[in-house]
Amino acid sequence: MVRLLYTEKNGKGAKKGYGSIKFNSVVFKNVSYVKGLQHNLISISQLFEVGYEILFNKREGKVVDQKSVTDLTTSQQNDIYVLDMFSTGKNFHCCFFC
């Protein structure tokens, strides 16, 4: 199970519910919905727990499955690895790896 952790612009926010988000072939489960959310955090340790490998270099990060297939690619922006979920045409926010 991969959980998506949230932060909010002002640091506090009430959780309004939980659900799942599928992005490429990765399913994030137990995702908290926080009203007013500005950004998301993806826990690298939780990706490890379900069998993914995370590879980082100076420009990007890759989430690789057990068959060595790259499921997610992130770009490095201002010392943070960012997953652009807007480019899919779906209504997702930007995610940061922590």
Protein Blocks (a to p, Z undefined) as FASTA:
>chain_A
ZZdddddfkopacdfbdcdddehjbccehiacdehiabdcddfklmmmnopacdddfkbc
cdddfkopafbdcddeehiacddfklnopacdddddZZ
